[in-house]
Amino acid sequence: MKALITGGGGFLGGAIARALVKRGDSVRSLARNEYKELQELGVEQFKGDITNSQSVETAANGVDTIFHVAANAGIWGPYSDYYRPNVEGTRNVINACKKFKIPRLVFSSSASVVFDGNDQEFIDETESYPEKYLTHYPATKAIAEREILAANNPNLSTVSLRPHLIWGPGDNHLIPRLLDRTRTGKLRKIGRGKKLVDTVYIDNATEAHLLAADLLAPDSPIAGHAYFIVQGEPMSMDAILDKIAIAGGLKPVNKYISANTAYFAGAVLEIIYKMLNRKDEPKMTRFLARQLSTSQCFNINAAKRDLGYTPAVTFEKGLEILAKSLKEV
């Protein structure tokens, strides 16, 4: 395989790069910066932005598979900050595939593309996109996913993978923020219910991407479809937060606020931040309040059947690896 990874310097992109190099594939990365780790792996690095069509074409020319991982992920900021990389960037990738006759395109989507703010218990891929979103990231990722799947044709096989809350060693987003808020006493658990949430360990998310790339072909049952990718081990958000805190050598948080209070606080803070034109992220938003107080678990039977996906690293094993890595920092 001659693969290009957009966002190869990121958490998931870097993991995919390591896995491909390990098995002997030729790997390129397109990112806004160059990374020492990728250089040491022998990855050919292209410095550029996916919103620039020429940058994408330069990096894509000569490959036979693209893992489109790059995106702007977050819960705050103007719509254009998400639309340009997540939608226009995706269009540049699709156009490059068509121009250079690249036959395989694996898209890293998100389970949040179908999140409407309500409980989602063991939903499958028949779940429809909501009419409204609480934040711009899932809204723009949903547009991108639709266009990725619509681009599937006999000359370009596409597939969209929907991981939820990727975590593990090397995570520079979810785990550090949770541990920092726990350490500083700023973290609050929202609600006292036992809402079920499923996540995915980084190695399992990576394996799903490789499985998809290897299977993609015009006659493949996965072509033109989306798949949820999680552990298949749903547990309460309280339990997840407690286990991550302990892995980080901290005591679990026992401070709570109600789901309604958190949602109201998020709505008020959003208004204030917009009025003041603040660029930093509020401590709470409506989306975050709903994410932390609703059930979000998914049926992964389709991924198991069509991709051959089986989470090799259990949640508990992943915690052991995470705890060890945090001690080494």
N, C-alpha and C positions, 0 to 999 in steps of 0.2 A: 504494500500500500504506500502511495505517495500522498501524504495527508497535510492539509493546512488547518491549523487551529486558530480561529480568531479569538483573541483574548488568551493567548497561550501563557501569559505571565500571571494569570489569575489563579484562584484556588482550584477550581474545577479544570480550567484549561491546562494548568501545569500538571495536574494529576493525569490527565489524558495524555499529555506529551510524554511523561515518564513511562506510562504503560505501553505506549506505542513503540518508543525507543527500546524498551526492554525486550519486546518480542521481535525487534529487527526491522520495523517499518521506518521509512524515510519521513521526517517530520519538519514542517515549517510552522512558524508562528507569526501572526500579524498582531501587533500591539502598539500602544502609544510610546512604550519605553522598551529598552533592551534589558534582559535579565541574565545575571551571572549563572543562575542555575540552569537555564536553557542552553547557555553557551557551553557549560560543562557537559551537558547531555549530547552535544553535537547538533542541536536543533538550529536550523537555518532561520535567522530572525529578520523580519521585515518591520521596520519602524514606520508606523502610519496609523491612520484613523479610519475606522470602517465607514464613517460618514463621507469619506473621500473615495469616490469610485475608482480613481486612478490607483490609489494605494491598494485597494482590494484587488484590482485586476493584476497589478504587478506581483502581488504575493500569490495569487491563485493560478497564474499561468504555469501549466506543467504538472499540476496535481490531479489525482483521480478521486479524491475524497475531501470534503470540507466538513469540519466540525465547527459549526457556528455557535460559539460560546459567549463571545463578547456582548456585553449589554450594560446599560446603566441601571443598576439595581438600587432601590432605596424607597423611602416612604414620604419624601418631601422634596419640594423644588418645583419650578415651573414646568408646564407640560412639554415645552420645546426641548428641555434638557433630556427628556425621556424619548420623545418622538423621533428626534434626529438619529440617535444611535440605535434605538430599538426597532424602529420601523424603516427609516431611510437607509440605515446601515444594512438591515436585512435585505432590502431590495437590491442594494449594491452587490451583496453576496449572491443572490439569485441570478442577477444579470451576468455576473462573472461566470457562474456555472454554465449559463446558456452560451455565452460568448466563446468559452474555451472547451465546450462540450464535456464538462466535468460530470460524471454519471451519478455521483452519490453525495447527498447533503444531509447531515445529521444536525438537527436544531436542538439546542438546549433551551427548552421553554421553562415553564413553572406551573406548579399545581394551582397557583393563585390566579391563573387566567380564567378559572371558573368559580372563583370565590366571590360570593355575593354578600358576605357579612353575616350569614346564618350558619347554623350547624350543618356540616356535611359529613355524614356517617357512612363509610364504606361505599362512596360513590364510584362509578366506573366512567369510562370514556364516553358514555352516552349523555353525560351531564352537559347541559347547554351553557353557552357563554351568558353571563348576566347582562342586563340592559345598561346597568350603571356600575361603576367601580368607585371605591372609596379613596383610591390613590392612582397616580399615573403609571406606575411601573406595570401592574398587571394589565391595565387597559392597553398599553402600547405593546406589551408582549403578546396579548391576544390578537391584536391586528397582525403582528409579525407571524404568529403561528398560523393563522388562517392563510396568509399569503404563501408561507412555506408549503403547506399542504396542498394549496391550489396549484402550486408550481409543479407538482408531481406529474410526470408524463413518461412515455416510453424512453425518452432520452435522458431524463433526470429523475432519479428516484429520491424521494424525500421522506423524512420521518421526523416526528417531533417527540421529544422526551420531556416529561413533566416531573422533575424531582421536587420534593418539598423539604425545606429546611436542611440543606446539606451541611454536615458538620464533620469535624475530625481534626487531626493534627495539620497545622498549616492554615487553618481557617483564620482569615484576617478580618472577619465581619461579625458573625453571629456569636461565636464563643467568647472573643475578647470583650464584646459589649456586655454580654451577660455577666461575665466575671467581674468586669469593672463596676457595673452597677451593684452587684452583690457586695463587693469589697467596700464600696463607698456608702452602702446603706441606702442607695437610691432605688433599688429594685422593689417592686410591689407585685404580689400575685393578684391576679384579677379574678374575682369570683371565688366561690368555695365549692363549685361543682366539680364533678369528675369527668369533664369533657375529654374525649379521647383525641389524641394527636399522634400522627405518625411522621417520622423523619427519615432521612437516609444518610448513612455513613458514606464518606467520600469514596472509599474503594468500591462500594457497591454502585454508586452513581457512575463512576468511571467505567466499570465493567459493562454496565448497561449501554453506554455509548459505543464501546468496542463491539459488543454483540450486534447492535443495530447496524453499524457500518459494515460488518462482515456479511450480514444477511441482505443488505439493500440491493435490489435488482428490480427491473420492471415487473417481473412475475412474482416478486416476493409478497407475502401477505401483509408485511409491515409497511410497504410503500404507500404513502399518502395517508398514514394514520398517526395518531397521537397515543402516548402511553404514560400512565402514572408510574413513577419510579420511587418507591419507598421501602422501608424495612419490612413491612408486614408485621410490625410489632407495636400496634398502637397502645399508648398509655396516657395517663393524665398529664396535663401540662405541669401540674405541681410536681409530679414525679420526675419529669424531664429536667425541670429547673433544679430540683434537689440533687439529682445525680450529677449534673454538670458542675454544680457548686462544689460538691464533694470531690469530684475529679480534679478541680482546681485548688484543692486544699482549703476550701472555705466552708463555713457553716451554712446550711440551707436557710433561706429567708422565710420568716413566719409572719410577715406583714401583708395584710390584704386590703384591697378596696373593691367595692362592688363593680360589676360589669357596667351598670348604668352610669355610675359616677365616673369611671374611666372614660366612657364614650363621651359624656358631657364635657369632661375636662379636655379631651382631645379636640372636640368641636370648638370650644372657647379658645384654646391655644392656637388652633389653625387660623381663626379669625384675627387674633391679636398679631400673630406672626405675619400675616398677609398685610395687615394695616401698617405695620412697622417696616414692611419689606425686608424682613430678616431672612438671611440665607441659611443660617444654621437650623438644624432639625429640632422640632419641639420634643420635649420629653415624652409627650403622649399625643397621638393622633387618633382619629376615628378608626382608621384601618388597623393600627396597632392594637387598640382596645379590643376590636373584634377578633383579631388574630389570636390574642392571648386568652380569650374567654369563650371560644366556640370549638366545637368538635371539627377536626379536619383529618379524617382518615380515609383511605382509598383502597378500592378493590384492585389488586394487581394481577388478577388471573390472566388478563390479556397479555401482559408483559411476560408472565411465566410461560404461557402457551406459545406466543408468537416469537418472542425474543430468546426464549430459553433462560430468562432471567431468574436467578435464585440468589437472594442476598447471602453472600458467603460469610460476611462479617456480621455477627449478631450485635445488637445494641450494647450488651454487657461487654463483649470482647472489644468493641470500639471504644467504650469508656476506659477500659484498661490501657489501651494504646494511647488514648488522649491524655490520661492522667500521667503516664510515663513521659510523654512529650512535654507536658507542661512543667514537670519537675526539672527537665533538662534545659529549659529556657533560662 
